[in-house]
Amino acid sequence: MFDRTRLIDLIESAERSQPVCPQCGLPVVATERGGALWLECPTLAEPRPFLRQLMKLDFEVAHTRRLLLSASEARAA
């Protein structure tokens, strides 16, 4: 079971272990998607035109996106 304190500890620990995205150097953030908790690069929330990706070789797969807490684990909490 996850209470608020454990969730904060989980997020802070993840951010300490990987404070920035290795692709772009921006600080990672904890986000909620579909009931799950993710640690991810903030650029993943921005629209990414395909031509821009090709020109910069800036594909989403290279940016940080790590599952911290699945939707089923969050529901059980």
Summary of the structure (lengths in Angstrom):
residues: 77
radius of gyration: 14.1
end to end distance: 4.5
largest distance: 45.4
contacts: 189
relative contact order: 0.23
helix: 44%
strand: 22%
